[in-house]
């Protein structure tokens, strides 16, 4: 009996030591990469590269979502947003041009994750109302990410006095908000109820 207690105490002590070690590691500072942003302008430009990649990736994913949707309003909303997304890519290119920078994409891990999740949702749902509800959920996650990103970029552009970029970014921000509101409306008007059956 004493041996079991001693072993249990030792195991608890080892776990405690491991947890202490983990907490020290997770709270330590992250070393900056060689090409890390040094000021707000660098961060702004890096973030533009990120969302430029994200929009291009989204423009390839939206036709697949539209093809898998069955609700006519949802299919139309996705198709309309695909056209908006193409225009948003053009606006981002205009933003790079106004900064006298070459339009450059940098892989956006967040968007890649959201698009992968959207693909999984389509694979894991039966075609029809259930898949449509899943597509709306996936699309709204993308919209919320874009709303957060464009809102932040617009705030940076304002501080940096990049008026052309600010206009491009706020135009896109308004479109993302409108798309999100439309998706909510489509889900609320009968689609989610159909998915219950």
C-alpha positions in Angstrom: 0.0 0.0 0.0 2.8 2.4 0.9 4.5 1.7 -2.4 1.3 2.6 -4.3 1.0 5.9 -2.4 4.7 6.7 -3.0 4.3 6.0 -6.7 1.1 8.2 -6.9 2.9 11.1 -5.1 5.9 10.8 -7.4 3.6 10.8 -10.4 1.8 13.9 -9.1 5.1 15.6 -8.5 6.2 14.8 -12.0 3.0 16.2 -13.5 3.3 19.3 -11.4 6.9 19.8 -12.6 5.8 19.3 -16.3 3.0 21.8 -15.9 5.3 24.4 -14.3 7.7 23.8 -17.2 4.9 24.3 -19.8 3.6 27.5 -18.2 7.1 28.9 -18.2 7.5 28.1 -21.9 4.1 29.4 -22.9 4.5 32.7 -21.1 8.0 33.4 -22.6 8.5 36.1 -25.2 8.4 35.1 -28.9 11.5 35.9 -30.8 10.9 38.2 -33.8 11.8 36.8 -37.3 14.5 38.6 -39.3 11.9 40.2 -41.6 9.5 41.2 -38.7 7.5 44.4 -39.0 9.4 47.2 -37.3 6.6 49.8 -37.4 2.9 50.3 -38.2 3.6 50.8 -41.9 5.4 47.4 -42.1 2.6 45.7 -40.2 0.0 47.4 -42.5 1.9 46.2 -45.7 2.3 42.6 -44.3 -1.4 42.5 -43.4 -2.3 43.6 -46.9 -0.3 40.7 -48.4 -2.1 38.4 -46.0 -5.6 39.5 -47.0 -4.6 39.6 -50.7 -3.8 35.9 -50.5 -7.0 35.3 -48.6 -9.2 37.0 -51.1 -7.5 35.1 -54.0 -8.0 31.8 -52.2 -11.6 32.7 -51.4 -12.3 33.5 -55.1 -11.3 29.8 -55.9 -13.4 28.4 -53.0 -16.6 30.3 -53.6 -17.6 28.5 -56.9 -17.3 25.1 -55.0 -19.6 26.4 -52.3 -22.0 27.7 -54.9 -22.1 24.4 -56.7 -22.8 22.5 -53.4 -25.6 24.9 -52.3 -29.2 24.1 -53.2 -31.2 27.0 -51.9 -31.6 29.5 -54.8 -31.1 32.6 -52.6 -27.9 31.1 -51.2 -26.6 30.2 -54.6 -27.2 33.8 -55.8 -25.7 35.3 -52.7 -22.5 33.2 -53.2 -22.3 34.1 -56.9 -22.8 37.8 -56.2 -20.1 37.7 -53.5 -17.7 36.0 -55.9 -18.1 39.0 -58.2 -17.5 41.3 -55.2 -14.5 39.3 -54.2 -12.9 39.8 -57.6 -13.5 43.6 -57.3 -12.0 43.4 -53.7 -8.9 41.8 -55.2 -8.7 44.7 -57.7 -9.1 47.2 -54.8 -6.2 45.6 -52.9 -4.0 45.9 -56.0 -5.0 49.6 -56.1 -4.0 49.9 -52.5 -0.5 48.3 -53.2 -0.2 50.7 -56.2 -1.0 53.7 -54.0 1.7 52.6 -51.6 4.1 52.2 -54.6 4.5 48.5 -53.8 4.1 45.5 -56.0 0.9 43.5 -55.2 2.2 40.5 -53.3 0.4 37.7 -51.6 1.6 36.0 -48.4 -0.2 32.8 -47.3 -2.9 33.5 -44.8 -3.1 30.6 -42.4 -6.3 31.8 -40.9 -8.1 31.9 -44.2 -6.6 28.5 -45.2 -8.0 27.1 -41.9 -11.5 28.6 -42.5 -11.6 27.3 -46.1 -10.5 23.8 -45.0 -13.2 23.8 -42.4 -15.8 24.8 -45.0 -14.7 21.9 -47.3 -15.0 19.5 -44.3 -18.5 20.8 -43.5 -19.6 20.1 -47.1 -18.1 16.6 -46.9 -19.8 15.9 -43.6 -23.3 17.0 -44.5 -26.0 15.6 -46.8 -26.8 17.8 -49.8 -29.9 20.0 -49.3 -30.9 22.2 -46.4 -28.4 20.7 -43.9 -25.5 21.3 -46.2 -26.9 24.8 -47.0 -27.0 25.6 -43.3 -23.4 24.3 -43.0 -22.3 26.4 -46.0 -23.8 29.5 -44.4 -22.0 28.8 -41.1 -18.7 28.4 -42.9 -19.2 31.5 -45.1 -20.1 33.6 -42.1 -16.9 32.6 -40.3 -15.0 33.8 -43.4 -17.0 37.1 -43.4 -16.3 37.7 -39.7 -12.6 37.2 -40.3 -12.7 39.6 -43.2 -14.7 42.2 -41.3 -12.1 42.1 -38.5 -9.3 42.3 -41.0 -10.6 45.1 -43.1 -11.7 47.0 -40.0 -8.2 46.8 -38.6 -6.5 47.7 -41.9 -8.8 50.7 -42.3 -7.8 51.9 -38.8 -4.1 51.5 -39.8 -4.7 53.4 -43.1 -6.3 56.2 -41.3 -3.4 56.6 -38.8 -0.9 56.3 -41.7 -2.8 58.9 -43.7 -3.2 56.5 -46.7 -6.4 58.1 -48.0 -6.6 56.0 -51.2 -6.1 52.7 -49.2 -8.6 53.9 -46.6 -11.3 54.3 -49.3 -10.6 51.0 -50.9 -10.6 49.2 -47.5 -13.8 50.8 -46.2 -15.6 50.1 -49.4 -14.7 46.4 -49.0 -15.5 46.4 -45.3 -19.1 47.6 -46.1 -19.5 44.8 -48.7 -18.3 42.2 -46.2 -20.8 43.5 -43.6 -23.6 43.4 -46.1 -22.8 39.9 -47.2 -22.8 38.7 -43.6 -26.2 40.3 -43.0 -27.6 38.7 -46.1 -26.3 35.3 -45.1 -28.0 35.7 -41.7 -31.3 36.7 -43.4 -31.1 33.7 -45.7 -30.5 31.4 -42.8 -33.3 32.9 -40.7 -35.9 32.9 -43.4 -36.8 29.2 -43.3 -33.5 27.6 -44.3 -32.4 26.6 -40.7 -35.9 25.3 -40.0 -35.8 23.1 -43.1 -32.5 21.7 -41.9 -34.2 20.4 -38.7 -36.3 17.9 -40.7 
